[in-house]
Amino acid sequence: MFRKRIVILLSLLVMTVFVLGGCTQPETGPAGNGDSEDPVGGEVAEAVEIGEWSIEIEVADKEAVNFTNVEAADLGPVEFTAAQKDGDEFKETQTFTGILLEDLLEYVGVTDFTVISVEGADGSSREMPPDRLALETTGIAWAVDGKSLDAGCGPVQFIADQRGPKWWIKQVTKIFIVE
């Protein structure tokens, strides 16, 4: 009887170790191979191929800045969700990997703006006032739902949550900001 109890207790102990061991995952940081949390508690975007690209950012009455994939990687990519407006409806919400507009503005030293103009490689552009943009879901992205943007949209695309396709500028080459 005593021996039977020992065997049962040991079996339960071994099963507990396997269950707890299987439920934990190794912690990885930004240089690791998986998602992790940054020191502030926000989610760090999973590593997606960022590609090589450059955007000229010009702030009125200031010298233009060349913002590249290197600066974007240093800023720390984030994931944000957005849905494109289609008439009175919204398309499916997608998860983008990129840089939020508010972080990009901070990078170039802009705290407030009256209009931002985004231009694509095909010459298309859109002027946008701040009251039409949700800063926490607007930015430039190089990946959607964990996959790099296709050649028609990327290498980077301006994403404006809950705005129509004319607000989503493909193949961004220049951003002009009026403070």
N, C-alpha and C positions, 0 to 999 in steps of 0.2 A: 504494500500500500504506500509506504513512504517512498519507495523507488518510483512508483507510478506518478506521484506528485512532483518529484524532482524532474522527471522526463517532461511532464506537461509544462512546468514552469520554464524549463530551458527552451522548450519549443516556442512558447509564447515570447520569451525574450529574443530569440533569434528572429521570429517573425516581425516583432516590433522594430528591431534594428533594420531589417530589410525594407519595411514599409517607410520608416522615417528616412532612411538613406535614399530611397527612390523618389521621395517627395521634395528633396532639396536639390538645388541647382548651384553650380559653382558661381561665385560672384565674379562678374567681369566689369571692367571700367570702359571708358571711351576707346581705349586701345585694344580692348578684348574682342571676343568674337560674337557677343550677343548684346541684347538690350541690358541696360542698367539704369540706375537712377543717379543723377548728378548730385553734388553736395547740397544743392538748394532743394532737392526733392522733386524736380521735374523730370520727365522722361527724356532720355537722350535718344536721338533717332538712331535706328539700326543702320549699320554701315551699308550704304548703297553706292555704287560707282558714281562719283561726282562728275567725272569727265573733265575736259579742259575747256575753259571758256573765259570770256572777259566782257564786262559791261562798263561802259563809260557813265559815270554818275556826275552830273553837273548840278551844282547848287547855284542859283542866281547870285551874281556878284562875287563868286568864289572860284577858285581854281578847280578844274575838273579832276575827278579821282577815277583811277582805273580799278574796278572791283573785280577780282578774279576768283576762280575756284579755290585758290590757295587761301585768300582772305575769308571766303565762305567757310572753308573747313576749320580755320582758326577761330571764327566766330562761334562755331558749334552748331551744326545742323540740328533742326528740330522737326518734329512731325506735327502737322496741323491738318485739320479736316476742312473741306470746302465742297460746296455743291454749286454747279452752274445753273443759272436761271434759264428756263426754256418757256418763254411766254409767261403764263401765270403759274406754271408748275416749276419744280426743281428737279434736276436730274439726280441720280444717285450720289450720295455723299461719298467722297473719296479721301484717302489719306495721302498727303503730299509730304515729301522730304525736301527741305530747303531752309531758307532764311526768312523769318517774318519781316514785314515791312518796318515795323517799329524798331527792330534790331538793326536793320539796314540804315534807317534814319539816324539812330544813335551812333552808328559807326562813322557816318559822315558829319556828325555834329549838329544835326537838325532836331530841334525839340518841338517845333510847330511848323506847319506848312499850309499855304493857301491853295496850292494846286500841285499835283505831280503828273508829269507826262511820261508815259512809257512808250518806247519805240521798238518795233521788231525789225528783223533782218529784211523783210519785204517792204519796209517803209511805212507799214501801218503803225498808227499811234493812237493813243487815247489820253485825254486830259481828265484827271479825276480830282474832285475836291475831297477834303478829308471827311466830310459828313456823309459821303457815299461809300466809304470804305470801313470795314470792320478790321481794325489793325491786328487783332489777335488771330484772324483767319485770312489775312492777305499777305502775300509775299512772293518771292521768287522760288521756284521749285525745279529740281532736276530729276525727281522721281515721283511716281504715283503708284500707290498700293504696292510698294516694295520693288518696283521695276523702274529702270531708267526710262525717261521720256523718249518717245520715238523721234526720228529725225525731223518729222513734220512739226513737232511742237518744241523740241529741245535744241540745244542742250539745256537751256533754261527757259521757263515760261512764267509770266506774271499771272498769279492766281488771285482773283477777286471774288471771294465767297458771296454767293447769292446775287451775282451780277451775270448778265448775259455774255455770250461769246465775244462780243466786241470789247469787253473789259479784260478778257483773258488773252493777253498779248503773247504770241508764240515767238520763239527764237529772239529773246530780248537782247538788244545791243546797246540801248541807251536809256537812261532815266534822267529826267530834268525836274528839278525841285524848285519851287518858288516859295520862299519863307513868308 
